[in-house]
């Protein structure tokens, strides 16, 4: 799914006992440690796929991705095991896998990492990764989840408020400034996001997330003063040929982390009128390709774009 995923196979040195029997009846979600990783992940991945979530309690994107992974683990009901690694507690394990940023997610099969991604991704991207490797829901019957007890992901405004509070309590945490810049961008507050990114210390100024925010700021300027997402969706429902609204909605979706949905809006623009806005749909797709770090998604939509154009 990503170039990071292609390199995971060479990033660890745990010895695998190929003769060990796989664990049976494994829980859908479990916390694993250096001491239990061999049994929880390496051996178990010979029985069924294991998705490993490297996270930390202070990591904002981890808190938004975690509920997505846990929801899918429950939904797939035995199709895969979700193993969670708290990197604050398991620094040795994180170092063994060469974890450079959080969250990092790896998919293991037959004792080896086969794919993965870095950063909080939308549910659609995780589903695509699982489907790409033939991971399907299990046949076991799971009790329906208690909707009242299910974790609820924060919307962009709530995430901004949460990070502001954390930063106020820990003003020296520059990492929080970067997370806040990302959240502000998703909430449509591009100007403040830009100021925060430009004020980052040198150690974080070249972080891949900071570079991505700078690129996304260019996209954000395209929707400055645009109607909110529900209004854009309503406009398109009323008039599917409203390509201006489609462009603005596509950008908003892209900035909010729903990359596939945003790209689909741009592609629909291209299908309906490739010349609209002096080739705006094609320009939007190419700009999105530069921002995204999901190689599989980008390749897929490059092919779709080419099939429409040629």
DOKOL-634180 format. One line per 3 residues: number of its first residue (from 1); their letters; for each residue x, y, z of N, C-alpha, C. Coordinates in steps of 0.2 Angstrom, whole numbers. Layout:
# DOKOL-634180
NUM) a) X/Y/Z/X/Y/Z/X/Y/Z | ...
END
This chain:
# DOKOL-634180
1) xxx) 4/-6/0/0/0/0/4/6/0 | 10/6/3/14/12/3/22/9/3 | 26/14/1/33/12/1/36/10/8
4) xxx) 33/13/13/35/11/20/33/4/21 | 27/2/18/25/-5/19/30/-10/16 | 32/-8/10/37/-12/6/43/-13/10
7) xxx) 45/-8/14/52/-9/17/51/-12/24 | 45/-14/27/44/-16/33/48/-23/34 | 48/-27/29/51/-34/30/58/-34/32
10) xxx) 62/-28/31/69/-28/33/70/-24/40 | 65/-22/43/66/-18/49/66/-21/55 | 66/-27/56/65/-30/63/70/-36/63
13) xxx) 71/-38/69/76/-44/70/74/-49/75 | 67/-50/76/64/-55/80/65/-61/77 | 67/-66/80/68/-73/78/62/-77/78
16) xxx) 60/-80/72/53/-83/72/54/-91/72 | 51/-94/76/51/-101/77/46/-104/72 | 48/-106/66/44/-108/61/40/-115/63
19) xxx) 42/-118/68/39/-124/70/33/-123/75 | 33/-117/78/28/-116/83/21/-116/80 | 16/-119/84/9/-119/82/6/-112/83
22) xxx) 2/-110/79/-2/-104/79/-7/-104/85 | -7/-98/88/-12/-98/94/-19/-98/91 | -24/-101/95/-31/-102/93/-35/-98/98
25) xxx) -40/-95/95/-45/-91/98/-42/-85/101 | -38/-82/97/-35/-75/99/-40/-70/100 | -40/-65/104/-44/-60/105/-43/-55/99
28) xxx) -49/-52/97/-49/-47/91/-44/-42/92 | -44/-39/98/-39/-33/100/-35/-35/106 | -29/-34/106/-25/-36/112/-19/-31/113
31) xxx) -17/-29/119/-11/-26/120/-5/-30/120 | 0/-29/117/6/-33/116/12/-30/119 | 17/-34/121/23/-31/124/29/-34/120
34) xxx) 35/-32/122/41/-35/120/41/-43/122 | 39/-44/128/39/-51/130/34/-55/127 | 28/-53/125/23/-57/122/22/-56/114
37) xxx) 27/-52/111/26/-51/104/27/-57/100 | 31/-61/102/33/-67/98/26/-71/97 | 23/-72/103/17/-76/103/11/-72/100
40) xxx) 10/-66/102/4/-62/100/4/-60/93 | 10/-59/90/10/-56/83/14/-61/78 | 20/-63/80/24/-67/75/20/-74/74
43) xxx) 19/-78/79/16/-84/79/9/-84/77 | 5/-79/79/-2/-78/78/-3/-76/70 | 2/-73/67/1/-71/60/2/-77/56
46) xxx) 4/-83/58/4/-89/54/-3/-92/54 | -7/-90/59/-14/-92/59/-19/-88/56 | -18/-81/57/-22/-76/53/-18/-70/53
49) xxx) -20/-65/49/-17/-59/48/-17/-55/55 | -12/-51/56/-11/-47/62/-9/-40/60 | -14/-35/62/-12/-28/61/-9/-25/68
52) xxx) -3/-23/67/0/-20/73/0/-12/73 | -3/-10/78/-4/-2/79/1/0/84 | 6/4/82/11/7/86/9/14/88
55) xxx) 7/15/94/4/21/96/7/24/103 | 5/30/105/7/32/111/2/37/114 | 1/37/121/-5/41/124/-5/48/122
58) xxx) 1/51/121/1/58/119/0/60/112 | -1/55/108/-1/56/101/-8/57/99 | -10/63/96/-16/65/94/-19/61/88
61) xxx) -15/60/83/-18/56/77/-19/49/79 | -15/46/84/-16/39/87/-23/39/90 | -25/44/93/-32/44/96/-37/44/91
64) xxx) -36/47/86/-42/46/80/-41/40/76 | -35/37/76/-35/31/72/-37/25/76 | -35/25/82/-36/19/86/-44/16/86
67) xxx) -49/21/87/-55/18/87/-57/15/80 | -54/18/75/-56/15/68/-53/8/67 | -47/7/70/-44/0/69/-48/-5/74
70) xxx) -50/-2/80/-54/-7/84/-61/-8/82 | -64/-3/79/-70/-5/75/-70/-10/70 | -65/-9/66/-64/-14/60/-62/-21/63
73) xxx) -58/-21/69/-57/-28/72/-63/-31/74 | -67/-27/77/-74/-30/80/-78/-32/74 | -78/-28/69/-83/-30/63/-80/-36/59
76) xxx) -74/-37/58/-71/-42/55/-71/-49/59 | -72/-48/65/-74/-54/70/-70/-60/68 | -63/-59/69/-59/-65/68/-55/-65/61
79) xxx) -57/-60/57/-53/-60/51/-46/-58/51 | -45/-54/57/-38/-52/58/-38/-50/66 | -32/-50/69/-30/-48/76/-27/-41/76
82) xxx) -30/-37/80/-27/-30/81/-22/-31/87 | -16/-30/86/-11/-30/92/-9/-23/93 | -9/-20/99/-8/-13/100/-1/-13/104
85) xxx) 3/-8/102/10/-7/105/10/0/108 | 10/1/114/11/7/117/19/9/117 | 21/13/113/28/14/112/32/17/117
88) xxx) 28/21/122/31/24/128/33/18/132 | 29/13/133/31/7/137/36/2/134 | 35/2/127/39/-3/124/44/0/119
91) xxx) 48/4/121/53/8/117/58/3/113 | 59/-3/116/64/-7/113/60/-11/107 | 54/-12/108/50/-15/102/50/-10/96
94) xxx) 48/-4/98/48/1/93/54/2/89 | 60/2/93/66/3/90/68/-3/86 | 66/-9/88/67/-15/84/64/-14/77
97) xxx) 58/-11/77/55/-11/70/56/-4/67 | 61/0/70/62/6/66/57/11/66 | 53/12/71/47/16/71/49/23/71
100) xxx) 47/27/66/50/34/66/45/39/67 | 38/38/66/33/42/68/27/38/70 | 22/42/73/16/39/76/10/42/73
103) xxx) 5/38/72/5/31/73/8/28/67 | 10/21/68/13/17/62/9/11/63 | 6/8/57/2/2/57/6/-3/52
106) xxx) 7/-9/54/10/-14/50/5/-20/50 | 4/-23/44/1/-29/43/6/-35/42 | 5/-40/46/9/-46/46/5/-52/44
109) xxx) 9/-56/40/6/-63/38/12/-67/37 | 10/-73/40/16/-79/40/22/-76/43 | 22/-73/48/27/-71/52/31/-65/49
112) xxx) 29/-62/44/33/-56/41/28/-50/39 | 31/-44/40/27/-38/38/26/-38/31 | 20/-37/28/19/-37/21/16/-30/19
115) xxx) 14/-25/23/12/-19/21/11/-15/27 | 9/-8/26/8/-4/32/7/3/30 | 6/8/35/6/15/33/8/19/39
118) xxx) 9/25/38/11/30/44/5/35/44 | 4/38/50/-1/43/51/-8/41/51 | -12/45/54/-20/43/54/-23/43/47
121) xxx) -26/37/46/-29/37/39/-36/36/40 | -40/38/35/-48/36/36/-49/29/35 | -55/27/37/-57/20/38/-57/17/31
124) xxx) -58/21/25/-58/18/19/-51/16/17 | -46/19/19/-39/17/17/-37/11/21 | -39/10/27/-38/4/31/-42/-2/28
127) xxx) -48/-1/26/-52/-6/22/-48/-8/16 | -46/-3/12/-42/-5/6/-36/-9/7 | -32/-7/12/-26/-11/14/-28/-18/15
130) xxx) -33/-19/19/-35/-26/21/-38/-30/15 | -42/-27/11/-44/-30/5/-39/-32/0 | -34/-27/0/-28/-29/-5/-25/-35/-3
133) xxx) -24/-37/3/-21/-43/5/-26/-48/7 | -32/-48/5/-36/-54/5/-39/-55/12 | -39/-50/16/-41/-50/23/-49/-49/23
136) xxx) -52/-54/25/-60/-54/25/-63/-55/32 | -69/-53/33/-72/-54/39/-72/-62/41 | -71/-63/47/-71/-70/50/-78/-73/50
139) xxx) -79/-79/51/-85/-83/51/-88/-83/58 | -85/-81/63/-87/-81/70/-93/-76/71 | -97/-77/75/-103/-73/76/-101/-68/82
142) xxx) -101/-62/81/-99/-57/87/-106/-54/89 | -106/-53/96/-112/-49/98/-112/-42/96 | -118/-39/94/-118/-32/92/-115/-28/97
145) xxx) -111/-23/95/-108/-18/99/-113/-14/102 | -111/-12/109/-116/-7/112/-114/0/109 | -119/3/105/-117/9/102/-116/15/107
148) xxx) -119/14/113/-118/20/118/-111/20/120 | -108/13/120/-101/13/123/-96/13/118 | -98/14/112/-93/14/106/-89/20/106
151) xxx) -82/20/105/-78/26/105/-81/31/99 | -81/37/100/-83/42/95/-77/46/93 | -76/46/87/-70/50/84/-72/58/85
154) xxx) -67/62/87/-68/69/87/-69/72/80 | -73/77/79/-74/80/73/-68/86/73 | -66/89/67/-61/93/67/-61/99/72
157) xxx) -67/102/73/-67/107/78/-65/105/85 | -68/99/87/-67/96/94/-59/94/94 | -56/92/89/-49/90/89/-45/96/90
160) xxx) -47/102/87/-43/108/88/-44/110/95 | -50/110/98/-51/112/105/-47/108/110 | -47/101/108/-43/97/113/-35/98/113
163) xxx) -33/99/107/-26/101/106/-24/108/109 | -28/112/108/-27/119/111/-26/118/119 | -31/114/122/-30/113/129/-24/110/131
166) xxx) -22/105/127/-16/101/128/-10/106/128 | -10/110/123/-4/114/121/-4/120/127 | -10/122/129/-10/127/135/-7/124/141
169) xxx) -8/117/142/-5/114/148/2/112/147 | 4/111/141/11/110/139/14/114/134 | 15/120/135/17/125/130/24/124/127
172) xxx) 28/120/130/34/118/127/34/112/122 | 29/109/122/28/103/117/27/105/110 | 33/106/106/32/108/99/28/103/95
175) xxx) 29/97/97/25/91/93/18/93/93 | 15/96/99/8/97/99/6/103/94 | 11/108/93/10/113/89/9/110/82
178) xxx) 13/105/80/12/102/73/6/99/73 | 4/95/78/-3/92/78/-9/97/77 | -8/102/81/-13/107/81/-14/110/74
181) xxx) -8/111/70/-8/114/64/-12/109/59 | -11/103/60/-14/98/55/-21/98/57 | -23/99/63/-30/99/65/-34/105/63
184) xxx) -30/111/63/-33/117/61/-34/117/53 | -30/114/50/-31/113/42/-37/109/41 | -38/104/44/-44/100/43/-50/103/45
187) xxx) -49/108/50/-55/112/52/-56/118/48 | -52/119/43/-53/125/38/-50/131/40 | -46/131/45/-42/137/48/-35/137/45
190) xxx) -35/138/39/-28/138/35/-23/143/38 | -26/149/39/-21/155/41/-17/153/47 | -21/151/52/-18/149/59/-13/143/58
193) xxx) -15/138/54/-11/132/53/-5/134/49 | -5/139/45/1/141/41/6/145/46 | 3/149/50/7/152/55/11/148/60
196) xxx) 7/143/62/10/138/67/16/134/64 | 14/132/57/20/128/54/26/132/53 | 25/138/51/31/142/50/35/144/56
199) xxx) 31/143/62/35/145/69/38/139/72 | 37/133/68/40/127/71/48/127/72 | 51/124/77/58/124/77/61/120/71
202) xxx) 67/121/70/70/117/64/70/110/64 | 70/107/70/69/99/71/62/97/68 | 57/101/69/51/99/66/49/102/59
205) xxx) 52/107/58/50/111/51/51/107/45 | 55/102/45/56/97/40/53/90/41 | 49/90/46/45/84/47/40/83/41
208) xxx) 39/76/39/35/75/33/28/78/34 | 25/78/40/19/81/41/19/88/40 | 24/92/42/25/99/41/25/101/34
211) xxx) 29/97/30/29/97/23/22/96/20 | 19/91/22/12/90/19/7/96/21 | 8/98/27/3/104/29/5/110/24
214) xxx) 11/111/22/13/117/18/9/116/11 | 10/110/9/7/108/2/-1/109/3 | -4/106/8/-11/106/9/-13/114/10
217) xxx) -9/118/12/-11/125/13/-13/128/6 | -9/126/1/-11/128/-6/-18/126/-8 | -20/120/-6/-26/117/-8/-31/121/-3
220) xxx) -30/122/3/-34/126/7/-36/133/5 | -32/136/2/-33/143/-1/-39/142/-6 | -39/136/-9/-44/136/-15/-51/136/-12
223) xxx) -52/134/-5/-59/134/-2/-59/139/3 | -55/144/3/-56/150/8/-62/153/6 | -66/154/12/-73/157/11/-78/153/8
226) xxx) -77/147/6/-81/142/3/-87/140/8 | -93/138/6/-98/135/11/-95/129/14 | -98/128/20/-96/122/24/-98/115/20
229) xxx) -95/110/22/-96/104/19/-103/102/18 | -107/102/23/-114/100/22/-118/104/17 | -116/111/16/-119/115/11/-117/113/4
232) xxx) -111/111/4/-108/109/-3/-111/102/-5 | -112/98/0/-115/91/-2/-123/92/-4 | -126/97/0/-133/98/-2/-133/102/-9
235) xxx) -128/106/-11/-128/109/-18/-127/104/-23 | -123/99/-22/-122/94/-27/-128/89/-27 | -131/88/-22/-137/83/-22/-142/87/-26
238) xxx) -143/93/-26/-148/97/-29/-146/98/-37 | -140/98/-38/-137/99/-45/-131/96/-46 | -131/89/-48/-125/85/-49/-120/88/-53
241) xxx) -122/93/-58/-118/96/-63/-114/103/-60 | -115/104/-53/-112/110/-50/-105/108/-49 | -101/109/-54/-94/107/-53/-89/111/-49
244) xxx) -91/117/-48/-88/122/-43/-89/119/-36 | -95/117/-34/-96/114/-28/-92/108/-27 | -92/104/-32/-89/97/-32/-81/98/-31
247) xxx) -78/104/-34/-71/105/-33/-70/107/-25 | -74/111/-23/-73/114/-16/-74/108/-11 | -79/104/-12/-81/98/-8/-75/93/-8
250) xxx) -72/92/-14/-66/87/-15/-60/90/-11 | -59/96/-11/-53/99/-7/-55/98/0 | -61/100/2/-63/99/9/-62/92/12
253) xxx) -64/87/8/-63/80/10/-56/78/10 | -52/80/5/-45/79/5/-41/82/12 | -43/88/13/-40/91/19/-42/87/26
256) xxx) -48/85/26/-51/81/32/-49/74/32 | -44/72/28/-42/65/28/-45/60/24 | -51/62/21/-55/57/17/-52/58/9
259) xxx) -46/55/8/-43/56/2/-47/53/-4 | -49/47/-3/-52/43/-9/-58/47/-11 | -62/49/-6/-69/52/-7/-67/59/-11
262) xxx) -62/63/-8/-60/69/-12/-58/68/-19 | -54/63/-20/-52/61/-27/-57/59/-31 | -62/56/-28/-68/54/-32/-72/60/-35
265) xxx) -72/65/-31/-76/71/-33/-72/74/-39 | -66/75/-38/-62/78/-44/-62/73/-50 | -63/67/-49/-63/62/-55/-70/63/-58
268) xxx) -75/64/-54/-82/65/-57/-82/72/-61 | -79/77/-59/-78/83/-62/-75/82/-69 | -70/78/-69/-67/76/-76/-71/72/-80
271) xxx) -75/68/-78/-80/64/-82/-85/69/-85 | -87/73/-81/-93/78/-83/-91/83/-88 | -85/86/-87/-82/92/-91/-75/93/-90
274) xxx) -71/90/-94/-64/90/-93/-61/97/-94 | -65/101/-97/-62/108/-98/-65/113/-93 | -69/111/-89/-71/116/-84/-66/119/-80
277) xxx) -67/126/-79/-62/130/-76/-55/129/-78 | -54/129/-85/-47/128/-88/-44/122/-85 | -47/116/-85/-44/110/-83/-44/109/-76
280) xxx) -48/112/-72/-48/112/-65/-47/105/-62 | -51/101/-64/-52/94/-62/-45/91/-62 | -42/91/-68/-35/88/-69/-30/91/-65
283) xxx) -30/98/-64/-26/101/-60/-26/99/-52 | -33/98/-50/-34/96/-43/-32/89/-42 | -33/85/-47/-30/78/-46/-23/78/-45
286) xxx) -19/81/-50/-12/81/-50/-9/84/-43 | -13/90/-41/-10/93/-35/-12/88/-29 | -17/84/-29/-19/80/-24/-13/74/-24
289) xxx) -11/72/-29/-6/66/-30/0/68/-26 | 2/75/-27/8/77/-24/7/77/-16 | 1/79/-14/0/79/-6/0/72/-3
292) xxx) -3/68/-6/-4/61/-3/2/57/-3 | 2/53/2/8/48/3/6/41/3 | 0/40/0/-3/33/-1/-2/31/-8
295) xxx) 3/27/-9/6/26/-16/0/22/-20 | -3/17/-16/-8/13/-20/-14/17/-22 | -16/21/-17/-22/26/-19/-20/30/-25
298) xxx) -14/33/-25/-12/38/-30/-12/34/-37 | -9/28/-36/-8/24/-43/-15/22/-45 | -20/21/-41/-26/19/-43/-30/25/-47
301) xxx) -29/31/-44/-33/36/-47/-29/39/-53 | -23/38/-53/-19/40/-59/-22/36/-65 | -23/29/-64/-26/25/-69/-33/27/-71
304) xxx) -37/29/-66/-44/31/-67/-44/38/-71 | -39/42/-69/-39/48/-73/-37/47/-80 | -32/43/-81/-29/41/-88/-35/38/-92
307) xxx) -39/34/-89/-44/31/-93/-50/36/-95 | -51/41/-91/-55/46/-93/-53/51/-99 | -46/52/-98/-43/57/-102/-41/54/-109
310) x) -40/47/-109/-37/44/-115/-41/38/-117
END
